[in-house]
């Protein structure tokens, strides 16, 4: 079934909007960009779980780049993690629009958030530490 952009936008609101009211990154960055991404993904025939998998993969790649210690690699890691954040918002838009919810998708969403929260700090510190060690030598 082909969904319109208006249907994707209309899927967001109410409880979800209230939850994100004070989350600046979601409210002003990820959520606005997630609508066209969700619409395009639905048009391409992707499922919300496909987008969740891609988001998780980008998170892992971004965390790996953050841990590398190189300034440019760390910067690219942050950019990739921000793209993953947009996909994280898009998969929810897709699920609400298509009314395709799954226990696996819900579990992956939660696990991905926890991995990113912990991994971001660990990878950033690892990258900062490895950069400091190489600069001293």
C-alpha positions in Angstrom: 0.0 0.0 0.0 1.3 3.4 -0.9 1.2 5.9 2.0 1.1 9.7 1.5 3.5 12.1 3.1 0.4 13.6 4.9 -0.4 10.2 6.4 3.1 9.8 7.7 2.9 13.3 9.3 -0.5 12.6 10.7 0.8 9.4 12.5 2.8 11.6 14.9 1.1 13.5 17.7 -0.7 13.0 20.9 1.3 10.9 23.4 4.4 10.6 21.2 4.6 14.4 20.8 4.1 14.9 24.5 7.0 12.5 25.3 9.4 14.3 23.0 8.3 17.9 24.0 11.5 18.5 26.1 13.9 16.4 23.9 15.6 19.1 21.9 17.4 16.7 19.5 14.2 14.9 18.6 11.9 17.8 18.5 14.0 20.1 16.4 16.3 17.8 14.5 15.5 14.1 14.3 11.7 14.2 14.2 11.3 16.8 11.4 13.8 15.0 9.2 12.3 11.6 10.0 9.0 12.3 8.2 10.4 12.4 4.6 12.8 9.5 5.5 9.8 7.4 6.7 7.7 8.3 3.7 10.6 7.3 1.3 11.3 4.1 3.2 7.6 3.1 3.0 7.6 3.9 -0.7 10.6 1.7 -1.2 8.8 -1.2 0.5 10.9 -1.3 3.7 9.4 -2.3 7.0 9.9 -0.5 10.3 12.2 -3.3 11.4 14.4 -2.9 8.3 14.9 0.8 9.2 15.6 -0.2 12.8 18.3 -2.7 11.7 19.9 0.0 9.6 19.8 2.5 12.5 21.5 -0.1 14.8 24.1 -0.7 12.1 24.8 3.0 11.7 25.0 3.3 15.5 27.7 0.6 15.7 29.6 2.1 12.8 29.4 5.6 14.4 30.5 4.2 17.8 33.5 2.5 16.1 34.5 5.7 14.4 34.2 7.6 17.7 36.5 5.0 19.4 39.1 5.3 16.6 40.7 8.4 18.2 41.2 10.3 15.0 39.6 13.7 14.9 38.0 13.4 11.5 37.0 9.8 12.2 35.4 10.9 15.4 33.6 13.7 13.7 32.2 11.3 11.1 31.2 9.0 13.9 29.0 11.8 15.3 27.5 12.5 11.9 26.7 8.9 11.4 25.1 8.6 14.9 23.0 11.6 14.1 21.8 9.9 10.9 21.0 6.9 13.0 18.9 9.1 15.3 16.8 10.3 12.3 16.3 6.6 11.3 15.3 5.8 14.9 12.6 8.4 14.7 11.6 7.3 11.1 11.0 3.7 12.1 8.4 4.7 14.7 6.7 7.0 12.1 6.6 4.0 9.7 5.2 1.6 12.4 2.5 4.1 13.3 1.6 4.9 9.7 1.5 1.3 8.5 0.2 0.0 11.9 3.0 -2.6 11.8 4.1 -3.2 15.3 6.1 -6.2 16.5 7.6 -7.4 19.7 11.0 -7.7 18.0 10.9 -4.1 16.8 10.0 -2.9 20.2 12.8 -4.9 21.8 15.3 -3.7 19.2 14.3 -0.1 19.8 15.0 -0.4 23.5 18.2 -2.3 23.1 19.5 0.1 20.5 18.8 3.1 22.8 20.7 1.5 25.7 23.6 0.4 23.5 23.9 3.9 22.1 23.7 5.7 25.4 26.3 3.5 27.0 28.4 3.1 23.9 28.5 6.8 23.1 30.3 7.7 26.3 32.6 4.6 26.3 33.6 5.1 22.6 34.1 8.8 23.1 36.3 8.3 26.1 38.2 5.5 24.4 38.8 7.7 21.3 39.8 10.6 23.4 42.2 8.4 25.4 43.8 6.8 22.3 44.3 10.2 20.7 45.9 11.6 23.8 48.3 8.6 23.9 49.3 8.9 20.3 49.9 12.7 20.6 52.2 12.2 23.6 54.4 9.7 21.9 
